[in-house]
Amino acid sequence: MSWHCDLVCRNNRYAPYKLIYAVKLVMINRNLGKFERAIRLVLGVLVLTWVFSQEALGIGAWIAMICGVFLVLNGLFSRCYLWHVLGIDTTDEDGLCREESTPQ
């Protein structure tokens, strides 16, 4: 048995648990309201429609396609990782940002 096989066999014992832990770290709570979800979904579809109507895809079209895919995914799943990092949450009923409540 080579050192590589021995190392892989020993480390793969807990691989499924590591994968489950990594997936839990990636998932965030929903942080987009209904209005923002609808806007992102519509904008994403419009951007992707424009990209796929182009005859040749340049660097700008590739960047627009990536942005369009992210907008559609944000709209479908109601999660935005950039908003999570910035601490923004628009899940109120009116779609506006919630104000942070400070303990008195």
C-alpha positions in Angstrom: 0.0 0.0 0.0 1.4 3.4 -1.0 1.5 6.4 1.3 -1.1 8.1 -0.9 -3.6 5.3 -0.6 -3.1 5.1 3.2 -3.5 8.9 3.5 -6.7 8.9 1.4 -8.2 5.9 3.2 -7.6 7.4 6.6 -8.9 10.8 5.7 -12.0 9.6 3.9 -13.5 8.0 7.0 -15.1 11.3 8.1 -15.5 12.8 4.6 -19.4 12.6 4.6 -19.5 14.5 7.9 -17.2 17.1 6.6 -19.4 17.6 3.5 -22.5 18.0 5.6 -20.8 20.5 7.8 -19.6 22.5 4.7 -23.1 22.6 3.3 -24.5 23.9 6.6 -21.8 26.7 6.5 -22.8 27.7 3.0 -26.6 27.9 3.6 -27.8 31.2 4.9 -31.3 32.4 6.0 -33.6 34.0 3.5 -32.8 37.7 3.4 -34.7 38.9 0.3 -38.3 40.2 0.4 -40.9 39.4 -2.2 -40.6 42.7 -4.1 -36.8 42.4 -4.3 -37.0 38.8 -5.4 -39.4 39.7 -8.2 -37.2 42.6 -9.4 -34.1 40.4 -9.3 -35.8 37.6 -11.2 -37.2 39.9 -13.9 -33.8 41.7 -14.3 -32.0 38.4 -14.4 -34.2 37.0 -17.1 -33.9 40.3 -19.1 -30.1 40.2 -18.9 -29.9 36.6 -19.9 -32.3 37.2 -22.8 -30.1 40.0 -24.0 -26.9 37.9 -23.6 -28.4 35.0 -25.6 -29.6 37.3 -28.3 -26.0 38.4 -29.1 -24.3 36.9 -32.1 -20.9 36.7 -30.4 -20.1 36.7 -26.7 -17.4 39.1 -25.7 -16.1 39.6 -22.2 -18.9 42.0 -21.3 -21.5 39.5 -22.4 -19.9 36.8 -20.3 -19.9 39.1 -17.2 -23.5 40.0 -17.9 -24.4 36.3 -18.2 -22.8 35.6 -14.8 -24.6 38.5 -13.2 -27.9 37.4 -14.8 -27.5 33.8 -13.5 -26.9 35.2 -10.0 -29.9 37.5 -10.2 -32.1 34.6 -11.3 -30.8 32.3 -8.5 -31.3 35.1 -5.9 -34.8 35.6 -7.1 -35.6 31.9 -7.0 -34.1 31.0 -3.6 -34.6 34.4 -1.8 -31.0 34.4 -0.6 -28.2 36.9 -1.4 -24.8 36.2 -0.1 -23.7 39.8 -0.7 -26.6 41.1 1.4 -25.7 38.5 4.1 -22.1 39.8 4.3 -23.4 43.4 4.4 -26.0 42.6 7.0 -29.0 43.7 4.9 -32.3 41.9 5.3 -35.4 42.9 3.3 -37.8 40.1 4.4 -40.4 42.5 5.9 -43.8 42.4 4.4 -43.5 45.8 2.8 -40.2 44.8 1.1 -38.2 47.6 2.8 -35.1 47.1 4.8 -35.7 46.4 8.4 -34.1 48.8 10.9 -31.7 47.3 13.3 -33.1 47.3 16.8 -30.7 48.3 19.5 -31.2 47.1 23.1 -32.1 49.9 25.5 
